[in-house]
């Protein structure tokens, strides 16, 4: 029913979905369920939709942290040793740390947007690193949603399951490598 309604809205359905995704990200709500839902509604065509919405949301949160609520974000993170480690690593390694943190579940995606806004990284570097770093997770969540909407025969299910397994393995390997690199940069201490 929801799928029929949102698809019936055409391009406005995409706009509404993107607006909800951006709002959820800005208020620090988990947005991965929305990526899964998008996969269920739009299939694999949801990948560019979710990527665009996530990039807009991440950019808005970064800019808000940098120019509107910097003092609040700094105050909230002042005594956090993990943030201090991230800040030092970003100062030294810039975009590389942004990409690695985007690939790692060490710090939640929505919180990262605000966190990076109060570091010294230039917006252009943050933007490019975010665009690259969110692709694996987005593909995985959208793929999960698309898999849940598969109504084809056994061959289609096999295709989706093999694709899901491959995507999950790649995401796991990338996450593991990102954690190793973050540990080398001193950003692996989970205690605040």
Biotite code that builds the C-alpha atoms (Angstrom):
import biotite.structure as struc

atoms = struc.array([
    struc.Atom([0.000, 0.000, 0.000], chain_id="A", res_id=1, res_name="UNK", atom_name="CA", element="C"),
    struc.Atom([2.743, 2.497, 1.008], chain_id="A", res_id=2, res_name="UNK", atom_name="CA", element="C"),
    struc.Atom([4.846, 1.449, -1.967], chain_id="A", res_id=3, res_name="UNK", atom_name="CA", element="C"),
    struc.Atom([1.957, 2.010, -4.367], chain_id="A", res_id=4, res_name="UNK", atom_name="CA", element="C"),
    struc.Atom([1.221, 5.408, -2.811], chain_id="A", res_id=5, res_name="UNK", atom_name="CA", element="C"),
    struc.Atom([4.817, 6.696, -2.891], chain_id="A", res_id=6, res_name="UNK", atom_name="CA", element="C"),
    struc.Atom([5.409, 5.390, -6.408], chain_id="A", res_id=7, res_name="UNK", atom_name="CA", element="C"),
    struc.Atom([2.106, 6.986, -7.473], chain_id="A", res_id=8, res_name="UNK", atom_name="CA", element="C"),
    struc.Atom([3.504, 10.362, -6.458], chain_id="A", res_id=9, res_name="UNK", atom_name="CA", element="C"),
    struc.Atom([6.208, 10.053, -9.109], chain_id="A", res_id=10, res_name="UNK", atom_name="CA", element="C"),
    struc.Atom([9.061, 12.514, -8.677], chain_id="A", res_id=11, res_name="UNK", atom_name="CA", element="C"),
    struc.Atom([7.293, 14.062, -5.676], chain_id="A", res_id=12, res_name="UNK", atom_name="CA", element="C"),
    struc.Atom([7.566, 10.719, -3.887], chain_id="A", res_id=13, res_name="UNK", atom_name="CA", element="C"),
    struc.Atom([11.340, 10.865, -4.327], chain_id="A", res_id=14, res_name="UNK", atom_name="CA", element="C"),
    struc.Atom([11.392, 14.462, -3.078], chain_id="A", res_id=15, res_name="UNK", atom_name="CA", element="C"),
    struc.Atom([9.309, 13.546, -0.004], chain_id="A", res_id=16, res_name="UNK", atom_name="CA", element="C"),
    struc.Atom([11.527, 10.554, 0.733], chain_id="A", res_id=17, res_name="UNK", atom_name="CA", element="C"),
    struc.Atom([14.680, 12.671, 0.398], chain_id="A", res_id=18, res_name="UNK", atom_name="CA", element="C"),
    struc.Atom([13.248, 15.387, 2.679], chain_id="A", res_id=19, res_name="UNK", atom_name="CA", element="C"),
    struc.Atom([12.370, 12.818, 5.356], chain_id="A", res_id=20, res_name="UNK", atom_name="CA", element="C"),
    struc.Atom([15.845, 11.278, 5.050], chain_id="A", res_id=21, res_name="UNK", atom_name="CA", element="C"),
    struc.Atom([17.537, 14.674, 5.407], chain_id="A", res_id=22, res_name="UNK", atom_name="CA", element="C"),
    struc.Atom([15.369, 15.612, 8.404], chain_id="A", res_id=23, res_name="UNK", atom_name="CA", element="C"),
    struc.Atom([16.055, 12.262, 10.119], chain_id="A", res_id=24, res_name="UNK", atom_name="CA", element="C"),
    struc.Atom([19.786, 12.706, 9.635], chain_id="A", res_id=25, res_name="UNK", atom_name="CA", element="C"),
    struc.Atom([19.778, 16.252, 10.968], chain_id="A", res_id=26, res_name="UNK", atom_name="CA", element="C"),
    struc.Atom([17.958, 15.272, 14.174], chain_id="A", res_id=27, res_name="UNK", atom_name="CA", element="C"),
    struc.Atom([20.325, 12.302, 14.676], chain_id="A", res_id=28, res_name="UNK", atom_name="CA", element="C"),
    struc.Atom([17.650, 9.659, 14.052], chain_id="A", res_id=29, res_name="UNK", atom_name="CA", element="C"),
    struc.Atom([18.935, 6.410, 12.546], chain_id="A", res_id=30, res_name="UNK", atom_name="CA", element="C"),
    struc.Atom([18.609, 6.702, 8.792], chain_id="A", res_id=31, res_name="UNK", atom_name="CA", element="C"),
    struc.Atom([19.590, 3.170, 7.776], chain_id="A", res_id=32, res_name="UNK", atom_name="CA", element="C"),
    struc.Atom([15.952, 1.987, 8.103], chain_id="A", res_id=33, res_name="UNK", atom_name="CA", element="C"),
    struc.Atom([15.033, 4.627, 5.535], chain_id="A", res_id=34, res_name="UNK", atom_name="CA", element="C"),
    struc.Atom([17.688, 3.278, 3.168], chain_id="A", res_id=35, res_name="UNK", atom_name="CA", element="C"),
    struc.Atom([16.238, -0.217, 3.571], chain_id="A", res_id=36, res_name="UNK", atom_name="CA", element="C"),
    struc.Atom([12.715, 1.154, 2.993], chain_id="A", res_id=37, res_name="UNK", atom_name="CA", element="C"),
    struc.Atom([13.898, 2.970, -0.125], chain_id="A", res_id=38, res_name="UNK", atom_name="CA", element="C"),
    struc.Atom([15.286, -0.322, -1.433], chain_id="A", res_id=39, res_name="UNK", atom_name="CA", element="C"),
    struc.Atom([11.924, -1.952, -0.832], chain_id="A", res_id=40, res_name="UNK", atom_name="CA", element="C"),
    struc.Atom([10.076, 0.827, -2.658], chain_id="A", res_id=41, res_name="UNK", atom_name="CA", element="C"),
    struc.Atom([12.441, 1.706, -5.508], chain_id="A", res_id=42, res_name="UNK", atom_name="CA", element="C"),
    struc.Atom([14.606, -1.403, -5.742], chain_id="A", res_id=43, res_name="UNK", atom_name="CA", element="C"),
    struc.Atom([18.232, -0.812, -6.630], chain_id="A", res_id=44, res_name="UNK", atom_name="CA", element="C"),
    struc.Atom([17.231, 2.526, -8.187], chain_id="A", res_id=45, res_name="UNK", atom_name="CA", element="C"),
    struc.Atom([17.141, 3.746, -4.584], chain_id="A", res_id=46, res_name="UNK", atom_name="CA", element="C"),
    struc.Atom([20.957, 3.782, -4.401], chain_id="A", res_id=47, res_name="UNK", atom_name="CA", element="C"),
    struc.Atom([21.359, 7.174, -6.125], chain_id="A", res_id=48, res_name="UNK", atom_name="CA", element="C"),
    struc.Atom([18.313, 8.549, -4.286], chain_id="A", res_id=49, res_name="UNK", atom_name="CA", element="C"),
    struc.Atom([19.668, 7.552, -0.867], chain_id="A", res_id=50, res_name="UNK", atom_name="CA", element="C"),
    struc.Atom([23.201, 8.688, -1.741], chain_id="A", res_id=51, res_name="UNK", atom_name="CA", element="C"),
    struc.Atom([21.951, 12.108, -2.830], chain_id="A", res_id=52, res_name="UNK", atom_name="CA", element="C"),
    struc.Atom([19.780, 12.525, 0.289], chain_id="A", res_id=53, res_name="UNK", atom_name="CA", element="C"),
    struc.Atom([22.587, 11.361, 2.590], chain_id="A", res_id=54, res_name="UNK", atom_name="CA", element="C"),
    struc.Atom([25.114, 13.699, 0.979], chain_id="A", res_id=55, res_name="UNK", atom_name="CA", element="C"),
    struc.Atom([22.756, 16.686, 1.242], chain_id="A", res_id=56, res_name="UNK", atom_name="CA", element="C"),
    struc.Atom([22.001, 15.826, 4.884], chain_id="A", res_id=57, res_name="UNK", atom_name="CA", element="C"),
    struc.Atom([25.664, 15.301, 5.758], chain_id="A", res_id=58, res_name="UNK", atom_name="CA", element="C"),
    struc.Atom([26.591, 18.605, 4.126], chain_id="A", res_id=59, res_name="UNK", atom_name="CA", element="C"),
    struc.Atom([23.854, 20.536, 5.934], chain_id="A", res_id=60, res_name="UNK", atom_name="CA", element="C"),
    struc.Atom([24.824, 19.042, 9.308], chain_id="A", res_id=61, res_name="UNK", atom_name="CA", element="C"),
    struc.Atom([28.509, 19.801, 8.683], chain_id="A", res_id=62, res_name="UNK", atom_name="CA", element="C"),
    struc.Atom([27.766, 23.411, 7.750], chain_id="A", res_id=63, res_name="UNK", atom_name="CA", element="C"),
    struc.Atom([25.389, 23.828, 10.712], chain_id="A", res_id=64, res_name="UNK", atom_name="CA", element="C"),
    struc.Atom([28.067, 22.537, 13.081], chain_id="A", res_id=65, res_name="UNK", atom_name="CA", element="C"),
    struc.Atom([30.693, 24.768, 11.539], chain_id="A", res_id=66, res_name="UNK", atom_name="CA", element="C"),
    struc.Atom([28.711, 28.000, 11.324], chain_id="A", res_id=67, res_name="UNK", atom_name="CA", element="C"),
    struc.Atom([25.544, 27.844, 13.455], chain_id="A", res_id=68, res_name="UNK", atom_name="CA", element="C"),
    struc.Atom([25.956, 25.611, 16.507], chain_id="A", res_id=69, res_name="UNK", atom_name="CA", element="C"),
    struc.Atom([29.719, 25.217, 16.761], chain_id="A", res_id=70, res_name="UNK", atom_name="CA", element="C"),
    struc.Atom([29.896, 26.282, 20.411], chain_id="A", res_id=71, res_name="UNK", atom_name="CA", element="C"),
    struc.Atom([27.193, 23.758, 21.412], chain_id="A", res_id=72, res_name="UNK", atom_name="CA", element="C"),
    struc.Atom([28.813, 20.869, 19.566], chain_id="A", res_id=73, res_name="UNK", atom_name="CA", element="C"),
    struc.Atom([32.249, 21.768, 20.965], chain_id="A", res_id=74, res_name="UNK", atom_name="CA", element="C"),
    struc.Atom([30.842, 21.960, 24.491], chain_id="A", res_id=75, res_name="UNK", atom_name="CA", element="C"),
    struc.Atom([29.110, 18.604, 24.134], chain_id="A", res_id=76, res_name="UNK", atom_name="CA", element="C"),
    struc.Atom([32.312, 16.941, 22.960], chain_id="A", res_id=77, res_name="UNK", atom_name="CA", element="C"),
    struc.Atom([34.861, 18.855, 25.059], chain_id="A", res_id=78, res_name="UNK", atom_name="CA", element="C"),
    struc.Atom([35.634, 16.049, 27.510], chain_id="A", res_id=79, res_name="UNK", atom_name="CA", element="C"),
    struc.Atom([35.294, 13.216, 25.004], chain_id="A", res_id=80, res_name="UNK", atom_name="CA", element="C"),
    struc.Atom([38.629, 11.469, 24.427], chain_id="A", res_id=81, res_name="UNK", atom_name="CA", element="C"),
    struc.Atom([37.337, 9.747, 21.292], chain_id="A", res_id=82, res_name="UNK", atom_name="CA", element="C"),
    struc.Atom([36.498, 13.127, 19.767], chain_id="A", res_id=83, res_name="UNK", atom_name="CA", element="C"),
    struc.Atom([39.938, 14.460, 20.695], chain_id="A", res_id=84, res_name="UNK", atom_name="CA", element="C"),
    struc.Atom([41.509, 11.491, 18.913], chain_id="A", res_id=85, res_name="UNK", atom_name="CA", element="C"),
    struc.Atom([39.308, 12.020, 15.844], chain_id="A", res_id=86, res_name="UNK", atom_name="CA", element="C"),
    struc.Atom([40.065, 15.751, 15.819], chain_id="A", res_id=87, res_name="UNK", atom_name="CA", element="C"),
    struc.Atom([43.815, 15.123, 15.996], chain_id="A", res_id=88, res_name="UNK", atom_name="CA", element="C"),
    struc.Atom([43.637, 12.455, 13.294], chain_id="A", res_id=89, res_name="UNK", atom_name="CA", element="C"),
    struc.Atom([41.571, 14.695, 10.989], chain_id="A", res_id=90, res_name="UNK", atom_name="CA", element="C"),
    struc.Atom([44.020, 17.549, 11.535], chain_id="A", res_id=91, res_name="UNK", atom_name="CA", element="C"),
    struc.Atom([46.918, 15.270, 10.538], chain_id="A", res_id=92, res_name="UNK", atom_name="CA", element="C"),
    struc.Atom([45.320, 13.093, 7.840], chain_id="A", res_id=93, res_name="UNK", atom_name="CA", element="C"),
    struc.Atom([42.277, 15.116, 6.658], chain_id="A", res_id=94, res_name="UNK", atom_name="CA", element="C"),
    struc.Atom([40.007, 13.440, 4.132], chain_id="A", res_id=95, res_name="UNK", atom_name="CA", element="C"),
    struc.Atom([41.548, 9.997, 4.689], chain_id="A", res_id=96, res_name="UNK", atom_name="CA", element="C"),
    struc.Atom([40.169, 9.866, 8.233], chain_id="A", res_id=97, res_name="UNK", atom_name="CA", element="C"),
    struc.Atom([36.772, 11.058, 7.016], chain_id="A", res_id=98, res_name="UNK", atom_name="CA", element="C"),
    struc.Atom([36.617, 8.218, 4.469], chain_id="A", res_id=99, res_name="UNK", atom_name="CA", element="C"),
    struc.Atom([37.788, 5.664, 7.025], chain_id="A", res_id=100, res_name="UNK", atom_name="CA", element="C"),
    struc.Atom([35.265, 6.780, 9.634], chain_id="A", res_id=101, res_name="UNK", atom_name="CA", element="C"),
    struc.Atom([32.510, 6.690, 7.013], chain_id="A", res_id=102, res_name="UNK", atom_name="CA", element="C"),
    struc.Atom([33.451, 3.064, 6.382], chain_id="A", res_id=103, res_name="UNK", atom_name="CA", element="C"),
    struc.Atom([33.617, 2.165, 10.069], chain_id="A", res_id=104, res_name="UNK", atom_name="CA", element="C"),
    struc.Atom([30.806, 1.883, 12.615], chain_id="A", res_id=105, res_name="UNK", atom_name="CA", element="C"),
    struc.Atom([33.123, 3.414, 15.270], chain_id="A", res_id=106, res_name="UNK", atom_name="CA", element="C"),
    struc.Atom([31.173, 6.702, 15.334], chain_id="A", res_id=107, res_name="UNK", atom_name="CA", element="C"),
    struc.Atom([27.523, 6.848, 14.103], chain_id="A", res_id=108, res_name="UNK", atom_name="CA", element="C"),
    struc.Atom([27.106, 8.451, 10.669], chain_id="A", res_id=109, res_name="UNK", atom_name="CA", element="C"),
    struc.Atom([24.756, 11.221, 11.809], chain_id="A", res_id=110, res_name="UNK", atom_name="CA", element="C"),
    struc.Atom([27.022, 12.238, 14.676], chain_id="A", res_id=111, res_name="UNK", atom_name="CA", element="C"),
    struc.Atom([30.048, 12.256, 12.363], chain_id="A", res_id=112, res_name="UNK", atom_name="CA", element="C"),
    struc.Atom([28.449, 14.997, 10.266], chain_id="A", res_id=113, res_name="UNK", atom_name="CA", element="C"),
    struc.Atom([28.389, 17.393, 13.207], chain_id="A", res_id=114, res_name="UNK", atom_name="CA", element="C"),
    struc.Atom([31.725, 16.190, 14.557], chain_id="A", res_id=115, res_name="UNK", atom_name="CA", element="C"),
    struc.Atom([33.560, 16.885, 11.299], chain_id="A", res_id=116, res_name="UNK", atom_name="CA", element="C"),
    struc.Atom([31.976, 20.344, 11.159], chain_id="A", res_id=117, res_name="UNK", atom_name="CA", element="C"),
    struc.Atom([34.036, 21.457, 14.147], chain_id="A", res_id=118, res_name="UNK", atom_name="CA", element="C"),
    struc.Atom([37.325, 20.042, 12.900], chain_id="A", res_id=119, res_name="UNK", atom_name="CA", element="C"),
    struc.Atom([39.758, 21.867, 10.640], chain_id="A", res_id=120, res_name="UNK", atom_name="CA", element="C"),
    struc.Atom([38.929, 19.871, 7.505], chain_id="A", res_id=121, res_name="UNK", atom_name="CA", element="C"),
    struc.Atom([37.932, 22.031, 4.531], chain_id="A", res_id=122, res_name="UNK", atom_name="CA", element="C"),
    struc.Atom([34.342, 21.491, 3.359], chain_id="A", res_id=123, res_name="UNK", atom_name="CA", element="C"),
    struc.Atom([35.439, 20.370, -0.128], chain_id="A", res_id=124, res_name="UNK", atom_name="CA", element="C"),
    struc.Atom([37.622, 17.599, 1.344], chain_id="A", res_id=125, res_name="UNK", atom_name="CA", element="C"),
    struc.Atom([34.842, 16.547, 3.736], chain_id="A", res_id=126, res_name="UNK", atom_name="CA", element="C"),
    struc.Atom([32.310, 16.511, 0.903], chain_id="A", res_id=127, res_name="UNK", atom_name="CA", element="C"),
    struc.Atom([34.442, 14.384, -1.432], chain_id="A", res_id=128, res_name="UNK", atom_name="CA", element="C"),
    struc.Atom([35.418, 11.955, 1.335], chain_id="A", res_id=129, res_name="UNK", atom_name="CA", element="C"),
    struc.Atom([31.802, 11.627, 2.450], chain_id="A", res_id=130, res_name="UNK", atom_name="CA", element="C"),
    struc.Atom([30.627, 10.951, -1.108], chain_id="A", res_id=131, res_name="UNK", atom_name="CA", element="C"),
    struc.Atom([33.138, 8.112, -1.440], chain_id="A", res_id=132, res_name="UNK", atom_name="CA", element="C"),
    struc.Atom([32.869, 6.748, 2.082], chain_id="A", res_id=133, res_name="UNK", atom_name="CA", element="C"),
    struc.Atom([29.110, 6.258, 2.281], chain_id="A", res_id=134, res_name="UNK", atom_name="CA", element="C"),
    struc.Atom([28.760, 4.190, -0.889], chain_id="A", res_id=135, res_name="UNK", atom_name="CA", element="C"),
    struc.Atom([29.347, 0.684, 0.597], chain_id="A", res_id=136, res_name="UNK", atom_name="CA", element="C"),
    struc.Atom([26.908, 1.097, 3.488], chain_id="A", res_id=137, res_name="UNK", atom_name="CA", element="C"),
    struc.Atom([24.266, 2.689, 1.270], chain_id="A", res_id=138, res_name="UNK", atom_name="CA", element="C"),
    struc.Atom([24.496, -0.102, -1.277], chain_id="A", res_id=139, res_name="UNK", atom_name="CA", element="C"),
    struc.Atom([24.235, -2.733, 1.468], chain_id="A", res_id=140, res_name="UNK", atom_name="CA", element="C"),
    struc.Atom([21.134, -1.223, 3.121], chain_id="A", res_id=141, res_name="UNK", atom_name="CA", element="C"),
    struc.Atom([19.357, -0.520, -0.171], chain_id="A", res_id=142, res_name="UNK", atom_name="CA", element="C"),
    struc.Atom([20.205, -4.028, -1.357], chain_id="A", res_id=143, res_name="UNK", atom_name="CA", element="C"),
    struc.Atom([18.653, -5.478, 1.808], chain_id="A", res_id=144, res_name="UNK", atom_name="CA", element="C"),
    struc.Atom([15.465, -3.552, 1.101], chain_id="A", res_id=145, res_name="UNK", atom_name="CA", element="C"),
    struc.Atom([15.407, -4.587, -2.551], chain_id="A", res_id=146, res_name="UNK", atom_name="CA", element="C"),
    struc.Atom([15.898, -8.196, -1.502], chain_id="A", res_id=147, res_name="UNK", atom_name="CA", element="C"),
    struc.Atom([12.843, -7.948, 0.737], chain_id="A", res_id=148, res_name="UNK", atom_name="CA", element="C"),
    struc.Atom([10.779, -6.878, -2.264], chain_id="A", res_id=149, res_name="UNK", atom_name="CA", element="C"),
    struc.Atom([11.866, -9.664, -4.602], chain_id="A", res_id=150, res_name="UNK", atom_name="CA", element="C"),
    struc.Atom([8.906, -11.605, -5.866], chain_id="A", res_id=151, res_name="UNK", atom_name="CA", element="C"),
    struc.Atom([10.579, -13.476, -8.696], chain_id="A", res_id=152, res_name="UNK", atom_name="CA", element="C"),
    struc.Atom([11.436, -17.090, -9.088], chain_id="A", res_id=153, res_name="UNK", atom_name="CA", element="C"),
    struc.Atom([14.287, -19.092, -7.578], chain_id="A", res_id=154, res_name="UNK", atom_name="CA", element="C"),
    struc.Atom([16.846, -17.737, -10.068], chain_id="A", res_id=155, res_name="UNK", atom_name="CA", element="C"),
    struc.Atom([16.077, -14.115, -9.132], chain_id="A", res_id=156, res_name="UNK", atom_name="CA", element="C"),
    struc.Atom([16.297, -14.986, -5.425], chain_id="A", res_id=157, res_name="UNK", atom_name="CA", element="C"),
    struc.Atom([19.628, -16.721, -6.013], chain_id="A", res_id=158, res_name="UNK", atom_name="CA", element="C"),
    struc.Atom([20.908, -13.662, -7.878], chain_id="A", res_id=159, res_name="UNK", atom_name="CA", element="C"),
    struc.Atom([19.882, -11.356, -5.042], chain_id="A", res_id=160, res_name="UNK", atom_name="CA", element="C"),
    struc.Atom([21.279, -13.625, -2.323], chain_id="A", res_id=161, res_name="UNK", atom_name="CA", element="C"),
    struc.Atom([24.650, -13.982, -4.068], chain_id="A", res_id=162, res_name="UNK", atom_name="CA", element="C"),
    struc.Atom([24.746, -10.215, -4.584], chain_id="A", res_id=163, res_name="UNK", atom_name="CA", element="C"),
    struc.Atom([23.846, -9.614, -0.945], chain_id="A", res_id=164, res_name="UNK", atom_name="CA", element="C"),
    struc.Atom([26.532, -12.014, 0.238], chain_id="A", res_id=165, res_name="UNK", atom_name="CA", element="C"),
    struc.Atom([29.141, -10.346, -1.968], chain_id="A", res_id=166, res_name="UNK", atom_name="CA", element="C"),
    struc.Atom([28.076, -6.882, -0.799], chain_id="A", res_id=167, res_name="UNK", atom_name="CA", element="C"),
    struc.Atom([28.175, -7.941, 2.857], chain_id="A", res_id=168, res_name="UNK", atom_name="CA", element="C"),
    struc.Atom([31.630, -9.494, 2.467], chain_id="A", res_id=169, res_name="UNK", atom_name="CA", element="C"),
    struc.Atom([32.996, -6.362, 0.794], chain_id="A", res_id=170, res_name="UNK", atom_name="CA", element="C"),
    struc.Atom([31.434, -4.171, 3.500], chain_id="A", res_id=171, res_name="UNK", atom_name="CA", element="C"),
    struc.Atom([32.923, -6.388, 6.220], chain_id="A", res_id=172, res_name="UNK", atom_name="CA", element="C"),
    struc.Atom([36.400, -6.351, 4.662], chain_id="A", res_id=173, res_name="UNK", atom_name="CA", element="C"),
    struc.Atom([36.305, -2.594, 4.108], chain_id="A", res_id=174, res_name="UNK", atom_name="CA", element="C"),
    struc.Atom([35.084, -2.025, 7.675], chain_id="A", res_id=175, res_name="UNK", atom_name="CA", element="C"),
    struc.Atom([37.829, -4.228, 9.092], chain_id="A", res_id=176, res_name="UNK", atom_name="CA", element="C"),
    struc.Atom([40.506, -2.402, 7.080], chain_id="A", res_id=177, res_name="UNK", atom_name="CA", element="C"),
    struc.Atom([39.067, 0.974, 8.112], chain_id="A", res_id=178, res_name="UNK", atom_name="CA", element="C"),
    struc.Atom([39.210, -0.043, 11.785], chain_id="A", res_id=179, res_name="UNK", atom_name="CA", element="C"),
    struc.Atom([42.856, -1.081, 11.398], chain_id="A", res_id=180, res_name="UNK", atom_name="CA", element="C"),
    struc.Atom([43.776, 2.223, 9.770], chain_id="A", res_id=181, res_name="UNK", atom_name="CA", element="C"),
    struc.Atom([41.842, 4.198, 12.399], chain_id="A", res_id=182, res_name="UNK", atom_name="CA", element="C"),
    struc.Atom([43.640, 2.281, 15.146], chain_id="A", res_id=183, res_name="UNK", atom_name="CA", element="C"),
    struc.Atom([46.960, 3.252, 13.539], chain_id="A", res_id=184, res_name="UNK", atom_name="CA", element="C"),
    struc.Atom([45.795, 6.878, 13.636], chain_id="A", res_id=185, res_name="UNK", atom_name="CA", element="C"),
    struc.Atom([44.843, 6.557, 17.319], chain_id="A", res_id=186, res_name="UNK", atom_name="CA", element="C"),
    struc.Atom([41.074, 6.704, 16.766], chain_id="A", res_id=187, res_name="UNK", atom_name="CA", element="C"),
    struc.Atom([40.163, 3.309, 18.182], chain_id="A", res_id=188, res_name="UNK", atom_name="CA", element="C"),
    struc.Atom([39.538, 4.057, 21.860], chain_id="A", res_id=189, res_name="UNK", atom_name="CA", element="C"),
    struc.Atom([35.829, 3.426, 22.521], chain_id="A", res_id=190, res_name="UNK", atom_name="CA", element="C"),
    struc.Atom([35.814, 5.137, 25.926], chain_id="A", res_id=191, res_name="UNK", atom_name="CA", element="C"),
    struc.Atom([34.558, 8.733, 26.020], chain_id="A", res_id=192, res_name="UNK", atom_name="CA", element="C"),
])
